[in-house]
């Protein structure tokens, strides 16, 4: 959810004044890869950056302990890690590093670099610092790193695939003003260096940063000393700041090109183009409705019969249509591509008879209920106002009296955070692609408390949540998280609605060009056909 808060300030269309740069300018033997995206980048310093555009670039420049293969973000795979183990309480993680890794200047990568990078992330106190909240790192020999977490950290492998945990060359970074000590938020002077081509040698990835701009384009070139087997496939990677209409034009005439910000309508207009691979798939965002469980906020929304009436009154198929092709019903709070997600068949289904019976039992049939939503926010092509109108129509068709109350996102967000919103339409964007991020929806946790659901409100769910926190085996985790979501769907104050559409378009002269929700596109895995 913290990533959502960062992005709320930049969910606007940015206009680029940079002239189109044709991918065809590259040679046939060593082409240029062009990625068009609307920029929201603030920095390329890996421990300060937490925006999607920065992730595209930093994934290529800085290796992380874990990564992902293709578009699969449910299963982190080791990158710099040779092997690892977790303690039974999931609070201590020991990682053995690969011993053949070198930074671009030839310096060997060791545990000292990992500890420096992770401590710098924490002590800079920037947007991504929360990722390692309560986690300490220490070296246990030249190639062993031990992480200790104050609370169970089953999500750590997923977090350690985030580009904000990219490992930097500590010796070189220190020479240019970097520090990982307490007080780094004031003492660290390395950001401008990381934002320049002078930082070549800071990372161990297959590419180097050649050109940096927050408004026009970012350019990468190969790291000729790259240690891994999969070398840089392009002579240049250009990430350009382009609004969606311009992306639509560029992708139709480009070569070795990718467009990330097209709408579903724009994607449909080029669906028949044989030179393009057009993908419409569910996003990791989840839109959801909640009824505050605190009777002091609203006796009506806290009524379990009222909540059941809402749950079964919603016409989920019509709600999904608000988002267009590629969107799906959210069967639970965990997105469909994450470990532990429910199957589509397990989502709640509309049942008018149940809804009317529950509404009658609640005594809310004649009561006016206000549904609040952020009126000025659109995410992945879905305006909250349109979604609110659809929910209102669904509920009123079975006898609810629903009044809509939209407000600016800042006003809405503050009331929601304070736990004073009785009936609201909301959104969750993952902080990291792991189901542990969604334990926030259980009683006594962040979102549970905001929805008036304190600790002790549902012991069965809380017991499962505690078990999930210390379970590290994928199969066992998947089973527990599905159980939690099924119980949330039966008696929680939350109503998952939909996952909107993520459009991703690539020219067909590319291999392995797929959308990855963590990096948007992992350019290290893409090559020319």
C-alpha positions as CSV (number, residue, x, y, z in Angstrom):
1,X,0.0,0.0,0.0
2,X,2.9,2.3,0.5
3,X,3.7,2.0,-3.2
4,X,0.1,3.2,-3.8
5,X,0.8,6.3,-1.7
6,X,3.9,7.1,-3.6
7,X,2.1,6.7,-6.9
8,X,-1.0,8.7,-6.0
9,X,1.0,11.8,-6.6
10,X,2.2,10.8,-10.0
11,X,-0.9,9.1,-11.5
12,X,-1.1,11.8,-14.2
13,X,-0.3,11.8,-17.8
14,X,3.1,13.3,-18.5
15,X,3.9,15.0,-21.8
16,X,7.2,14.4,-23.3
17,X,8.9,17.0,-25.5
18,X,11.6,14.6,-26.7
19,X,11.5,13.7,-30.5
20,X,10.9,10.1,-31.4
21,X,14.0,8.0,-31.5
22,X,13.7,5.2,-34.0
23,X,14.8,1.8,-32.8
24,X,15.7,1.0,-36.4
25,X,18.8,3.3,-36.0
26,X,20.6,0.4,-34.3
27,X,22.4,-2.1,-36.5
28,X,20.9,-5.5,-37.3
29,X,23.7,-7.3,-35.3
30,X,23.3,-5.1,-32.2
31,X,19.9,-3.4,-32.3
32,X,18.5,-0.8,-29.9
33,X,15.7,-1.8,-27.6
34,X,13.2,1.0,-27.0
35,X,10.8,1.1,-24.1
36,X,8.1,3.8,-24.1
37,X,6.6,4.7,-20.7
38,X,5.1,7.8,-19.1
39,X,7.8,8.8,-16.6
40,X,7.4,9.3,-12.8
41,X,11.1,8.7,-12.0
42,X,12.7,10.8,-9.4
43,X,16.1,9.1,-9.1
44,X,18.2,6.2,-10.4
45,X,19.9,5.7,-7.0
46,X,18.8,2.2,-6.3
47,X,18.3,2.7,-2.5
48,X,16.3,5.8,-3.0
49,X,14.2,4.9,-6.1
50,X,10.8,3.4,-5.7
51,X,9.1,4.2,-9.0
52,X,8.3,1.8,-11.9
53,X,10.4,3.6,-14.5
54,X,13.4,3.4,-12.1
55,X,12.8,-0.3,-11.7
56,X,13.1,-0.9,-15.5
57,X,16.6,0.7,-15.5
58,X,17.9,-0.5,-12.1
59,X,16.9,-4.1,-12.8
60,X,19.4,-4.0,-15.7
61,X,22.2,-2.2,-13.8
62,X,22.1,-3.7,-10.3
63,X,21.7,-7.4,-9.4
64,X,19.6,-8.4,-6.5
65,X,19.7,-11.4,-4.2
66,X,16.6,-12.8,-5.9
67,X,14.8,-12.1,-9.1
68,X,11.9,-13.5,-11.3
69,X,11.7,-15.5,-14.4
70,X,9.6,-14.0,-17.2
71,X,6.2,-12.8,-15.9
72,X,6.1,-15.2,-12.9
73,X,6.2,-13.1,-9.8
74,X,4.8,-15.9,-7.5
75,X,8.1,-17.6,-7.2
76,X,11.3,-15.6,-6.5
77,X,14.4,-17.4,-7.8
78,X,18.0,-16.9,-6.6
79,X,20.1,-14.4,-8.5
80,X,23.2,-13.5,-6.4
81,X,22.3,-16.2,-3.9
82,X,23.7,-19.7,-4.3
83,X,21.7,-21.2,-1.5
84,X,19.6,-20.1,1.6
85,X,17.8,-21.3,4.6
86,X,15.3,-19.8,7.1
87,X,14.9,-20.5,10.8
88,X,11.7,-22.1,12.1
89,X,10.3,-18.9,13.4
90,X,11.1,-17.2,10.0
91,X,13.0,-14.4,11.7
92,X,16.6,-15.4,10.7
93,X,17.6,-16.0,7.0
94,X,21.1,-17.1,6.0
95,X,22.2,-16.5,2.4
96,X,25.2,-18.0,0.7
97,X,26.4,-15.8,-2.1
98,X,27.7,-16.8,-5.5
99,X,31.5,-16.4,-5.6
100,X,32.0,-15.5,-9.2
101,X,30.2,-12.2,-9.2
102,X,32.0,-9.0,-10.2
103,X,31.0,-5.4,-10.5
104,X,31.4,-3.7,-13.8
105,X,34.8,-2.3,-12.7
106,X,36.1,-5.8,-12.0
107,X,35.7,-5.6,-8.2
108,X,34.4,-8.9,-6.6
109,X,31.0,-8.7,-5.0
110,X,31.1,-9.9,-1.4
111,X,28.9,-10.0,1.7
112,X,30.2,-6.6,2.7
113,X,28.6,-5.1,-0.4
114,X,25.3,-6.7,0.4
115,X,25.3,-5.5,4.0
116,X,26.3,-2.0,2.9
117,X,23.5,-1.8,0.3
118,X,20.7,-3.1,2.6
119,X,21.8,-0.9,5.5
120,X,22.0,2.1,3.2
121,X,18.4,1.3,2.0
122,X,17.2,1.4,5.6
123,X,19.2,4.4,6.8
124,X,18.5,6.7,3.8
125,X,14.9,6.6,5.1
126,X,13.6,7.1,1.6
127,X,10.3,5.8,0.0
128,X,11.5,2.1,-0.2
129,X,13.1,2.0,3.3
130,X,9.9,0.3,4.7
131,X,10.7,-2.8,2.7
132,X,13.3,-3.8,5.4
133,X,11.6,-2.3,8.4
134,X,12.8,-4.2,11.4
135,X,15.4,-6.1,9.5
136,X,19.1,-6.1,10.2
137,X,21.9,-7.4,8.0
138,X,25.4,-8.7,8.9
139,X,28.2,-10.5,7.2
140,X,29.3,-13.9,8.4
141,X,32.3,-14.4,6.3
142,X,33.2,-13.2,2.9
143,X,30.2,-14.8,1.1
144,X,27.6,-15.3,3.8
145,X,24.9,-12.8,4.8
146,X,22.5,-13.2,7.7
147,X,19.3,-11.2,7.9
148,X,17.4,-11.0,11.1
149,X,13.8,-9.7,11.3
150,X,12.0,-8.5,14.4
151,X,8.8,-10.2,13.1
152,X,8.5,-13.3,10.9
153,X,9.8,-12.5,7.4
154,X,8.5,-15.1,5.0
155,X,8.2,-12.3,2.4
156,X,11.9,-11.6,2.4
157,X,12.8,-13.5,-0.8
158,X,10.2,-11.4,-2.7
159,X,11.4,-8.2,-1.1
160,X,15.0,-9.0,-2.0
161,X,14.0,-9.2,-5.7
162,X,12.9,-5.5,-5.5
163,X,15.3,-3.2,-7.3
164,X,15.5,-1.0,-4.3
165,X,17.6,-3.8,-2.7
166,X,20.0,-3.8,-5.7
167,X,23.6,-4.4,-4.5
168,X,26.0,-1.6,-5.1
169,X,29.8,-1.6,-5.1
170,X,30.4,-0.4,-1.6
171,X,34.1,0.6,-2.0
172,X,33.3,2.7,-5.1
173,X,30.1,4.2,-3.7
174,X,31.9,5.3,-0.6
175,X,34.4,7.2,-2.7
176,X,31.6,9.2,-4.2
177,X,29.8,10.1,-0.9
178,X,27.7,7.1,-0.1
179,X,27.3,5.9,3.4
180,X,25.2,3.1,5.0
181,X,25.5,4.4,8.6
182,X,22.8,5.7,10.8
183,X,22.2,9.3,9.7
184,X,22.7,8.4,6.0
185,X,19.5,10.4,5.2
186,X,21.5,13.5,5.9
187,X,25.1,12.4,5.4
188,X,24.9,10.5,2.1
189,X,25.9,12.6,-0.9
190,X,26.0,10.0,-3.7
191,X,22.7,10.4,-5.4
192,X,23.9,12.7,-8.2
193,X,26.7,10.3,-8.8
194,X,24.3,7.3,-9.1
195,X,22.2,9.5,-11.5
196,X,25.2,9.9,-13.9
197,X,27.2,7.8,-16.2
198,X,30.2,8.3,-13.8
199,X,28.6,5.6,-11.7
200,X,29.6,2.9,-14.2
201,X,31.2,0.2,-12.0
202,X,28.6,0.6,-9.2
203,X,26.5,-2.3,-10.3
204,X,27.0,-5.9,-11.4
205,X,24.2,-6.2,-13.9
206,X,24.5,-6.7,-17.7
207,X,24.0,-3.0,-18.5
208,X,25.4,0.4,-17.4
209,X,23.7,3.7,-17.1
210,X,24.8,6.0,-19.9
211,X,22.2,8.8,-19.9
212,X,19.8,9.9,-17.2
213,X,16.9,12.3,-17.3
214,X,13.7,12.5,-15.3
215,X,11.8,14.2,-18.2
216,X,13.1,12.8,-21.5
217,X,14.9,9.5,-21.7
218,X,17.3,7.0,-19.9
219,X,19.9,5.1,-21.9
220,X,21.7,1.9,-21.0
221,X,24.7,0.3,-22.7
222,X,26.3,-3.2,-22.2
223,X,28.5,-4.0,-19.2
224,X,31.4,-5.7,-21.1
225,X,32.6,-7.3,-17.9
226,X,29.3,-8.8,-17.0
227,X,29.9,-12.0,-14.9
228,X,26.7,-13.9,-15.9
229,X,26.1,-16.3,-18.8
230,X,23.3,-14.1,-20.3
231,X,25.1,-11.1,-21.7
232,X,23.5,-7.8,-22.8
233,X,21.5,-8.5,-26.0
234,X,21.3,-4.9,-27.2
235,X,23.9,-2.3,-28.0
236,X,21.6,0.3,-26.4
237,X,18.4,0.3,-24.3
238,X,16.4,3.5,-24.5
239,X,13.6,4.1,-22.0
240,X,11.6,7.2,-23.3
241,X,9.1,9.4,-21.7
242,X,6.0,9.2,-23.9
243,X,2.3,9.8,-23.4
244,X,0.0,6.9,-24.4
245,X,-1.2,8.4,-27.7
246,X,2.4,8.8,-28.8
247,X,3.3,5.3,-27.6
248,X,0.4,4.0,-29.8
249,X,1.9,5.7,-32.9
250,X,5.5,4.6,-32.1
251,X,4.8,1.0,-31.5
252,X,3.1,0.6,-34.9
253,X,6.2,1.9,-36.8
254,X,9.0,0.8,-34.5
255,X,11.3,-2.2,-34.3
256,X,12.5,-3.9,-31.1
257,X,10.0,-1.7,-29.2
258,X,7.7,-1.9,-26.2
259,X,4.8,0.2,-25.1
260,X,3.6,0.0,-21.5
261,X,0.9,2.6,-20.9
262,X,-1.7,2.0,-23.6
263,X,-5.4,1.7,-22.6
264,X,-7.4,-1.4,-23.4
265,X,-9.3,0.6,-26.1
266,X,-6.0,1.6,-27.7
267,X,-4.8,-2.0,-27.5
268,X,-7.9,-3.2,-29.2
269,X,-7.3,-0.8,-32.1
270,X,-4.0,-2.6,-32.9
271,X,-5.0,-6.1,-32.0
272,X,-4.9,-7.2,-35.6
273,X,-1.4,-5.9,-36.4
274,X,0.7,-8.9,-37.2
275,X,3.9,-7.1,-36.3
276,X,2.8,-6.6,-32.7
277,X,2.1,-8.9,-29.7
278,X,-0.7,-7.2,-27.8
279,X,-1.3,-8.5,-24.3
280,X,-4.3,-7.6,-22.1
281,X,-3.9,-9.2,-18.7
282,X,-5.0,-8.6,-15.1
283,X,-3.1,-6.0,-13.2
284,X,-1.8,-6.5,-9.6
285,X,-4.1,-3.7,-8.4
286,X,-7.2,-4.8,-6.6
287,X,-10.3,-2.6,-6.2
288,X,-12.4,-3.5,-3.2
289,X,-15.3,-2.3,-1.1
290,X,-15.5,-2.3,2.7
291,X,-18.1,-1.9,5.4
292,X,-16.7,-0.6,8.7
293,X,-17.0,-3.2,11.4
294,X,-17.0,-0.7,14.2
295,X,-20.5,0.0,15.5
296,X,-19.3,3.4,16.8
297,X,-18.6,4.5,13.3
298,X,-21.8,2.9,11.9
299,X,-24.2,0.5,13.5
300,X,-25.5,-0.3,10.1
301,X,-22.3,-1.2,8.3
302,X,-21.1,-3.2,11.3
303,X,-24.2,-5.3,11.1
304,X,-23.1,-8.7,9.7
305,X,-26.4,-9.2,7.9
306,X,-25.8,-5.9,6.1
307,X,-22.3,-7.1,5.1
308,X,-23.8,-10.3,3.8
309,X,-26.4,-8.5,1.8
310,X,-23.7,-6.3,0.2
311,X,-21.6,-9.4,-0.6
312,X,-24.3,-11.2,-2.5
313,X,-26.0,-8.2,-4.1
314,X,-23.0,-7.3,-6.1
315,X,-23.1,-8.3,-9.8
316,X,-19.4,-9.0,-10.2
317,X,-19.6,-9.6,-13.9
318,X,-21.1,-6.2,-14.6
319,X,-18.5,-4.6,-12.2
320,X,-15.6,-6.1,-14.1
321,X,-17.0,-4.7,-17.4
322,X,-16.3,-1.2,-16.0
323,X,-12.6,-2.0,-16.5
324,X,-12.9,-3.5,-20.0
325,X,-11.2,-6.4,-21.7
326,X,-8.4,-8.1,-19.8
327,X,-9.9,-7.3,-16.4
328,X,-11.1,-10.1,-14.1
329,X,-13.1,-10.4,-10.9
330,X,-10.8,-10.4,-7.9
331,X,-11.8,-13.7,-6.2
332,X,-9.9,-12.7,-3.1
333,X,-7.7,-9.9,-1.9
334,X,-4.5,-11.5,-3.2
335,X,-4.0,-10.8,-6.9
336,X,-4.4,-13.8,-9.3
337,X,-0.7,-14.0,-10.2
338,X,0.6,-14.2,-6.6
339,X,1.2,-17.3,-4.6
340,X,-1.9,-18.2,-2.6
341,X,-4.4,-16.5,-4.9
342,X,-7.9,-18.0,-5.1
343,X,-9.0,-19.5,-8.4
344,X,-11.6,-17.6,-10.4
345,X,-14.2,-20.2,-9.6
346,X,-13.7,-19.5,-5.9
347,X,-14.8,-15.9,-6.1
348,X,-18.1,-14.8,-4.5
349,X,-21.1,-15.0,-6.9
350,X,-24.1,-12.8,-7.0
351,X,-27.1,-14.3,-5.2
352,X,-30.1,-12.0,-5.2
353,X,-32.3,-14.1,-2.9
354,X,-29.6,-14.3,-0.2
355,X,-28.9,-10.6,-0.6
356,X,-32.6,-9.6,-0.1
357,X,-33.0,-11.9,2.8
358,X,-29.9,-10.6,4.5
359,X,-30.9,-7.0,3.8
360,X,-34.3,-7.6,5.3
361,X,-32.7,-9.2,8.4
362,X,-30.3,-6.2,8.8
363,X,-33.1,-3.6,9.0
364,X,-31.1,-1.4,6.6
365,X,-33.6,-1.5,3.7
366,X,-34.8,2.1,4.3
367,X,-31.6,3.5,5.8
368,X,-29.5,5.8,3.7
369,X,-25.9,4.6,3.4
370,X,-23.2,6.8,2.1
371,X,-20.6,5.2,-0.2
372,X,-17.3,7.3,-0.2
373,X,-14.7,7.1,-2.9
374,X,-11.8,9.2,-4.3
375,X,-13.5,11.2,-7.1
376,X,-10.4,12.3,-8.9
377,X,-8.5,9.0,-9.2
378,X,-8.2,6.7,-12.2
379,X,-6.0,3.6,-12.1
380,X,-5.3,1.3,-15.1
381,X,-8.1,3.0,-17.0
382,X,-10.7,2.6,-14.2
383,X,-12.2,5.8,-12.8
384,X,-13.3,5.4,-9.2
385,X,-16.4,7.5,-10.1
386,X,-17.6,5.0,-12.7
387,X,-17.0,2.1,-10.4
388,X,-18.9,3.8,-7.6
389,X,-21.9,4.3,-9.8
390,X,-21.9,0.7,-10.9
391,X,-21.7,-0.5,-7.2
392,X,-24.5,1.9,-6.3
393,X,-26.7,0.6,-9.1
394,X,-26.0,-3.0,-8.1
395,X,-26.9,-2.4,-4.5
396,X,-30.0,-0.3,-5.1
397,X,-31.4,-3.0,-7.5
398,X,-31.9,-5.2,-4.4
399,X,-33.3,-2.5,-2.1
400,X,-30.3,-0.6,-0.6
401,X,-30.5,3.2,-0.4
402,X,-27.0,4.2,-1.4
403,X,-25.8,7.8,-1.7
404,X,-22.5,8.5,-3.4
405,X,-20.0,10.9,-1.9
406,X,-16.8,11.5,-3.9
407,X,-14.0,13.6,-2.5
408,X,-10.4,14.5,-3.6
409,X,-8.0,11.6,-3.1
410,X,-6.1,13.4,-0.3
411,X,-9.3,14.0,1.7
412,X,-10.7,10.5,1.1
413,X,-7.3,8.9,2.0
414,X,-7.0,10.7,5.3
415,X,-10.5,9.7,6.5
416,X,-9.9,6.1,5.3
417,X,-6.6,6.0,7.2
418,X,-8.2,7.4,10.3
419,X,-10.7,4.5,10.3
420,X,-13.6,6.9,10.2
421,X,-15.1,5.9,6.9
422,X,-18.3,3.8,7.2
423,X,-18.6,2.5,3.7
424,X,-15.9,2.9,1.2
425,X,-14.5,2.0,-2.2
426,X,-10.7,1.5,-2.1
427,X,-7.7,0.1,-3.9
428,X,-4.6,-1.9,-2.9
429,X,-1.4,-2.0,-4.8
430,X,1.2,-4.5,-3.5
431,X,4.3,-3.3,-1.7
432,X,5.9,-6.5,-2.8
433,X,4.6,-9.5,-4.8
434,X,4.1,-11.8,-1.8
435,X,0.8,-12.9,-0.1
436,X,2.3,-11.8,3.3
437,X,1.5,-8.2,2.2
438,X,-2.2,-9.1,2.4
439,X,-2.2,-10.2,6.0
440,X,-2.9,-6.4,6.5
441,X,-6.6,-7.4,5.9
442,X,-6.8,-9.6,8.9
443,X,-8.2,-8.5,12.3
444,X,-5.8,-6.2,14.2
445,X,-3.6,-5.5,11.2
446,X,-3.3,-2.3,9.2
447,X,-6.4,-2.5,6.9
448,X,-8.4,-4.6,9.4
449,X,-8.1,-1.8,12.0
450,X,-9.0,0.9,9.4
451,X,-12.2,-1.1,8.7
452,X,-13.0,-1.4,12.4
453,X,-11.9,-5.0,12.7
454,X,-9.6,-5.2,15.8
455,X,-7.5,-8.1,17.1
456,X,-9.7,-10.8,18.7
457,X,-12.5,-10.1,16.2
458,X,-12.0,-13.5,14.4
459,X,-9.7,-15.9,16.3
460,X,-9.8,-18.5,13.5
461,X,-8.5,-16.1,10.8
462,X,-6.0,-14.6,13.2
463,X,-4.7,-18.1,14.0
464,X,-4.2,-18.8,10.3
465,X,-2.5,-15.5,9.9
466,X,0.0,-16.3,12.6
467,X,0.7,-19.6,11.0
468,X,1.2,-18.0,7.6
469,X,3.8,-15.6,9.1
470,X,6.2,-18.5,10.0
471,X,5.5,-20.9,7.1
472,X,8.2,-20.8,4.4
473,X,7.4,-23.7,2.1
474,X,5.5,-22.6,-1.0
475,X,3.0,-25.4,-1.0
476,X,2.1,-24.9,2.7
477,X,1.9,-21.1,2.3
478,X,-0.4,-21.4,-0.7
479,X,-2.8,-23.6,1.2
480,X,-2.9,-21.3,4.3
481,X,-3.4,-18.1,2.3
482,X,-6.2,-19.6,0.3
483,X,-7.9,-20.6,3.6
484,X,-7.5,-17.1,4.9
485,X,-9.1,-15.6,1.8
486,X,-12.0,-18.0,1.8
487,X,-12.8,-17.0,5.4
488,X,-12.5,-13.3,4.6
489,X,-15.0,-13.9,1.8
490,X,-17.4,-15.5,4.1
491,X,-17.3,-13.1,7.1
492,X,-14.8,-10.3,6.6
493,X,-15.9,-6.7,6.1
494,X,-14.1,-6.6,2.7
495,X,-15.6,-7.2,-0.7
496,X,-13.0,-7.8,-3.5
497,X,-14.3,-6.4,-6.8
498,X,-11.9,-6.5,-9.7
499,X,-8.3,-6.5,-11.0
500,X,-8.1,-4.0,-13.8
501,X,-6.4,-4.5,-17.2
502,X,-2.6,-4.2,-17.7
503,X,-1.8,-3.6,-21.3
504,X,1.6,-4.6,-22.6
505,X,2.6,-4.3,-26.3
506,X,5.8,-5.5,-27.9
507,X,6.9,-5.8,-31.5
508,X,7.1,-9.4,-32.7
509,X,10.8,-9.1,-33.5
510,X,11.5,-9.5,-29.7
511,X,11.9,-12.7,-27.6
512,X,10.9,-12.9,-24.0
513,X,9.3,-9.5,-24.0
514,X,6.6,-10.0,-21.4
515,X,5.1,-7.9,-18.7
516,X,6.5,-8.4,-15.2
517,X,4.6,-6.7,-12.4
518,X,7.8,-6.1,-10.4
519,X,10.0,-4.6,-13.1
520,X,7.3,-3.9,-15.8
521,X,9.8,-5.3,-18.3
522,X,13.0,-7.2,-17.4
523,X,15.2,-6.0,-20.2
524,X,17.9,-8.4,-19.1
525,X,15.8,-11.3,-20.4
526,X,14.7,-9.7,-23.7
527,X,16.6,-10.3,-26.9
528,X,16.1,-9.7,-30.7
529,X,14.8,-12.5,-32.9
